[in-house]
Amino acid sequence: MMRVPLRVRVTLASAASIALILAALSFFVYARLQAQLVRSADSALRTRAEVIASGIGRAGSGGFDTPDSWTGGLTQILTPAGHLEMSHGIAGPGLSAAALRGIHEPRFVSIPAAPGQPSLRAFVLPTSEGQRLFVVVGSAMIEVRQTLASLRLLLETAGPAALALACLAAWVLAGAALRPVERMRREAAAISVSQPSRRLPVPAAKDEIARLGRTLNSLLDRLQDARDREQRLLDDASHELRTPLSILKAELDLTLSRAREPEELEAALRSASPLRSASSADP
């Protein structure tokens, strides 16, 4: 099975790590911004409800004092029975009497909106100024939704782009880190018997690759030393064998230099036997 190259594996591992980091960071930023926006919107709803509650009863029989409405806002004043005393802003259903009976202190609730529209986030403030009433101030959270939508679009666009740039940087850095290894590989492939003294290039940096290069060069030194000792042994053995063999060859050449009778030829060969035996027994 073909293995993926080391450079590709390093790049993929870096890309996976960076993707996890970007995803976690995006989730953190989105959650923190959403919480901050909701907290700010809740504070505005609470303040508006308190202003309306403080003005209940100060107006004449013409109605209640309410601040100016804002886009996407809802203001209602309800009786405990759920009857609508005043409504301003977005038209929407009021809270039922059953829902109001369970509210004894200020709280945030969700009010259903018209079909196809997002629900409203509302703050309900019970008040007993003169009579028991409930001040309901809600908002469609349009600005919050728009801000979060813009942030999602930014993260969905910038996230992949940042990941692509990170992968490119990881690819380049991995190539730069492995370049000394490739140089050593090419030099090792070029070393031959005719050039046994060539050695691998060692980077100047004192890192793992430099230690690997020094270790391999030390191995090549030991191999060359062993080869030199073997060559010296062969040269010495050749020198020791050269003299007896030369004498034997000269004796045989002299015997064959002229025609001889079989008895004379056999005697000449027998006279060369001690030299042959000495040459074969010589260490």
C-alpha positions in Angstrom: 0.0 0.0 0.0 1.3 3.4 -1.0 2.0 5.6 2.0 1.3 9.4 1.9 4.5 11.5 1.8 5.7 13.0 5.0 5.3 16.5 3.8 1.6 15.8 2.9 1.0 14.2 6.3 2.5 17.1 8.2 0.4 19.5 6.2 -2.8 17.5 6.8 -2.1 17.2 10.5 -1.5 21.0 10.7 -4.7 21.7 8.8 -6.7 19.5 11.1 -5.3 21.1 14.2 -5.8 24.6 12.8 -9.4 23.8 11.7 -10.2 22.6 15.2 -8.7 25.8 16.7 -10.6 28.0 14.2 -13.9 26.2 14.9 -13.5 26.5 18.6 -12.5 30.2 18.4 -15.4 30.9 16.0 -17.8 29.2 18.4 -16.4 31.1 21.4 -16.6 34.5 19.6 -20.1 33.9 18.4 -21.3 32.7 21.8 -19.7 35.6 23.6 -21.1 38.2 21.2 -24.6 36.6 21.3 -24.6 36.7 25.1 -23.4 40.3 25.1 -26.0 41.4 22.6 -28.8 39.6 24.4 -27.7 41.0 27.7 -27.7 44.5 26.3 -31.1 44.0 24.7 -32.5 42.6 28.0 -31.2 45.7 29.8 -33.0 48.0 27.4 -36.2 46.0 27.8 -36.0 46.1 31.6 -35.3 49.9 31.6 -38.2 50.6 29.3 -40.6 48.5 31.4 -39.5 50.2 34.6 -40.1 53.7 33.0 -43.6 52.6 31.9 -44.4 51.1 35.3 -43.3 54.3 37.1 -45.6 56.4 34.9 -48.7 54.3 35.4 -51.4 56.3 37.3 -49.7 59.7 36.7 -51.6 60.2 33.5 -55.2 61.3 33.5 -58.2 59.2 32.3 -56.8 59.5 28.8 -54.5 56.6 29.2 -50.9 55.7 30.3 -47.7 57.5 29.7 -45.3 55.5 27.5 -42.0 56.3 26.0 -41.7 56.5 22.2 -41.7 53.1 20.6 -38.7 51.7 18.6 -38.6 49.6 15.5 -39.5 46.0 16.2 -40.7 46.8 19.7 -43.9 45.8 21.6 -45.4 47.5 24.6 -48.5 46.2 26.4 -50.2 46.7 29.7 -52.4 43.8 30.8 -54.8 43.1 33.6 -54.4 39.8 35.6 -57.3 38.5 33.5 -55.3 39.0 30.4 -57.3 42.0 29.1 -55.3 44.5 27.1 -55.3 47.9 28.7 -52.8 49.4 26.3 -50.8 48.2 23.3 -48.2 50.0 21.3 -45.8 48.9 18.6 -45.9 45.4 17.0 -49.3 43.9 16.9 -49.1 40.5 18.6 -51.1 38.3 20.9 -51.0 39.1 24.6 -50.1 36.7 27.5 -53.1 34.6 28.7 -54.5 34.8 32.2 -53.0 31.4 33.0 -49.6 32.6 32.0 -49.9 35.8 34.0 -51.0 33.9 37.1 -47.6 32.2 37.2 -45.7 35.5 37.1 -45.1 36.9 40.6 -41.8 38.7 39.9 -40.1 40.3 36.8 -39.0 37.8 34.2 -38.2 37.3 30.6 -40.6 35.3 28.4 -41.0 34.4 24.7 -44.2 35.6 23.0 -45.2 34.0 19.7 -45.3 36.3 16.7 -47.2 36.3 13.4 -46.7 33.2 11.2 -43.4 33.3 9.5 -42.0 35.8 12.0 -39.5 35.1 14.8 -40.9 35.0 18.3 -40.6 38.1 20.5 -38.4 38.3 23.6 -40.4 40.1 26.2 -39.9 41.4 29.8 -42.9 41.1 32.1 -43.0 43.5 35.1 -45.8 43.1 37.6 -46.9 46.3 39.2 -49.4 47.2 41.9 -49.5 51.0 41.4 -53.2 51.6 42.1 -54.3 48.4 40.5 -52.7 45.0 39.7 -51.3 45.3 36.1 -48.5 43.7 34.1 -46.2 45.7 31.9 -45.0 43.7 28.9 -42.2 45.1 26.8 -40.9 43.0 24.0 -38.6 43.1 21.0 -38.1 41.1 17.9 -34.3 41.4 18.4 -33.9 42.5 14.8 -30.6 44.2 15.4 -29.3 41.2 17.4 -30.3 38.8 14.6 -28.8 41.0 11.9 -25.5 41.4 13.8 -25.3 37.7 14.5 -26.1 36.9 10.8 -23.3 39.3 9.7 -20.9 37.6 12.1 -21.9 34.1 10.8 -21.3 35.3 7.2 -17.9 36.7 8.2 -16.9 33.5 10.0 -18.1 31.3 7.1 -16.1 33.3 4.6 -13.0 34.2 6.6 -12.7 30.7 8.3 -12.1 28.7 5.1 -9.8 31.4 3.7 -7.7 31.4 6.9 -7.6 27.6 6.9 -6.4 27.7 3.3 -3.6 30.2 4.1 -2.6 28.2 7.1 -2.4 25.0 5.0 -0.2 26.8 2.5 2.0 28.1 5.3 2.3 24.6 6.7 3.2 23.2 3.3 5.9 25.7 2.8 7.3 25.3 6.3 7.3 21.5 6.0 9.2 21.7 2.7 11.7 24.1 4.3 12.2 21.7 7.3 12.6 18.7 5.1 14.9 20.3 2.5 18.2 19.3 4.4 16.9 15.7 4.4 16.4 15.8 0.6 20.0 17.2 0.2 21.4 14.4 2.3 19.4 11.8 0.3 20.7 13.1 -3.0 24.3 13.2 -1.7 23.9 9.6 -0.4 22.7 8.5 -3.8 25.7 10.0 -5.4 28.3 8.3 -3.2 30.0 5.5 -5.1 33.0 3.2 -4.8 35.1 5.6 -6.9 34.4 8.4 -4.4 34.3 6.8 -1.0 35.4 10.0 0.8 32.2 11.9 -0.1 30.1 12.7 2.9 26.6 14.0 3.6 26.0 17.7 4.0 25.2 18.6 7.6 23.0 21.6 8.3 24.6 24.4 10.5 21.7 24.3 12.9 22.1 22.0 15.9 18.8 20.1 15.5 17.7 16.6 15.0 18.5 16.6 11.2 22.0 17.8 11.9 22.5 15.0 14.5 21.2 12.5 11.9 23.7 13.8 9.3 26.6 13.5 11.7 25.6 10.0 12.7 25.4 8.9 9.1 28.7 10.5 8.3 30.3 8.6 11.2 28.8 5.4 9.8 30.3 6.1 6.4 33.7 6.8 8.1 33.6 3.4 9.8 32.7 1.7 6.5 35.5 3.4 4.7 38.0 2.3 7.5 36.8 -1.3 7.2 37.2 -1.1 3.4 40.7 0.3 3.7 41.8 -2.4 6.1 40.4 -5.1 3.8 42.2 -3.5 0.8 45.5 -3.5 2.8 45.0 -7.2 3.7 44.5 -8.1 0.1 47.6 -6.1 -1.0 49.8 -7.8 1.7 48.5 -11.3 0.7 49.1 -10.6 -3.0 52.7 -9.4 -2.2 53.4 -12.6 -0.2 52.2 -14.9 -2.9 53.8 -13.1 -5.8 57.5 -14.4 -5.2 56.8 -18.2 -4.9 54.5 -18.1 -7.8 57.1 -16.3 -9.9 59.7 -18.9 -9.1 57.3 -21.7 -9.9 56.4 -20.1 -13.2 60.1 -19.6 -14.1 60.8 -23.2 -13.4 58.0 -24.4 -15.5 58.9 -22.1 -18.3 62.5 -23.4 -18.3 61.2 -27.0 -18.3 59.0 -26.3 -21.4 61.6 -24.2 -23.2 62.9 -27.3 -25.1 61.8 -30.8 -26.0 62.4 -33.3 -23.3 62.1 -37.0 -22.8 59.2 -38.1 -20.6 61.5 -39.2 -17.8 63.3 -35.9 -17.9 60.1 -33.9 -18.0 58.7 -35.8 -15.0 61.9 -35.1 -13.1 61.7 -31.4 -13.9 58.1 -31.3 -12.7 59.0 -33.1 -9.5 61.7 -30.6 -8.9 59.0 -27.8 -9.0 56.7 -29.6 -6.6 58.5 -28.3 -3.4 58.0 -24.7 -4.7 54.3 -25.4 -5.4 53.8 -26.9 -2.0 55.6 -24.0 -0.3 53.5 -21.5 -2.2 50.2 -23.2 -1.3 51.3 -23.6 2.4 52.5 -20.0 2.7 50.0 -17.9 4.9 
